[in-house]
Amino acid sequence: MKSISFFVFIFCMFVSCSQSPDPVKIYAWTGANPENANELFTQLKSRGVTGVCCRDNSDNAEVARIAHAHGLEYHVWTRALCDGSFGDSTLYAVNRNGQSAYSKPAFVGYYKFLCPQKEEVFQYLNERYAAIADIPDVDFIHLDYIRFPDVILARGLWDKYGLVMDEEYAPADYCYCDQCVAAFKTASGIDVKSLEDPSKSEEWKQFRYNQITTLVNRLAANIHAKGKKISAAVFPGPTLAKKLVRQEWHKWDLDAVFPMNYNDFYLEGADWLEGICREETAAVNGKIPVYSGLFICPDWKHKAEHLDPEHHGLLPSEMEEAIHGSLRSGASGICLFTPGRMSEEHWQALDAAVKSIK
């Protein structure tokens, strides 16, 4: 009789343990250098952060080593196609008006996007990422700005730039360089410059989705060959990502994806994250983890006084809904933009939200 009772006890313990939820992974987009990394990573680790996406710089090796010493997963956060460092302006994307993103960028001065069709661009990124992948303590190469410029801005940004972007307008519609036009004609038989309204061509849209997908998957193959992983910060969706920035990211050979689910940019509340995360997790169909990117309000007590949506974001009172909604929809965790915007009230709300997950 005792042996039967013992067996039942062990069985119940096994069932209980097997049903325990996996720990919520918490990441942070941040910057670090050897001088501040120890203090920063100590603080983040104490807050429950499990990994960092740190801006690419010459100190990657040392910062990655320090991150590993603190038990943090390390992603090198790179601005892939948004790079104004080239002297050769012919490598940049060209809009429908024939203007180069190098000399006349859309919206803001740093929007100097390289053309994903150019082999020189692939070689540049491939060499850059190969060097990062050779760093022992780097776990992931993290791609940001792996897209075209926003052909349609998020609704919350229209007033900031004095624009109404209810369709694809020529100044922000890329890329119409000679090489892209020729490659599209070869693939489809269509001369895009002969179309009355190229923005209505589904073939032309798909061609540009494919340009980004091909570039990412070529890079991913080489990163994987070096024994490292690849992740990316992407626009929400992917339906919205396709519409706004030509990202069909569910077709990319990633090891993790970080959708930037910044609800305020879309004039949505924190409850919006549950629905958008459901779409995102369904799109990858369990193949890779989804980490829901949260945009934090840095001056939350005065949010209503700030007109610029860059100063908006989640209030401490919205953290639980944003986190629980993301996780209910299948996200494996969250990523904070950024820990520097987190107040003590935000951290307390995050901790309570994580601890209350059933």
Buried (B, 14 or more C-beta within 10 A) or exposed (E): EEEEEEEEEEEEEEEEEEEEEEEBBBBBBBBBBEEEBEEBBEEBBEBBBBBBBBBBEEBBBBBBBBBBEBEBBBBBBBBBBBBBEBEEEBBBBBBBEEBBBBEBBBBEEEBBBBBBBBEEBBEBBBEBBBEBBEBEBBBBBBBBBBBBBBBBBBBBBBEEEEBEBEEBBBBBBBBBBEBBBEBBBEEBEBEBEEEEEBBEBEEBBBBBBBBBBBBBBBBBEBBBEBEBBBBBBBBBBBBBBBBBBBBBBBBBBBBBBBBBBBBBBBBBEBEBBBEBBBBBBEBBEEEBBBBBBBBBBBEBEEBEEBEEBBBBBBBBEBBBBBBBBBBEBBBBBBBBBBBEBBBEBBBEBBEEBBEEEE
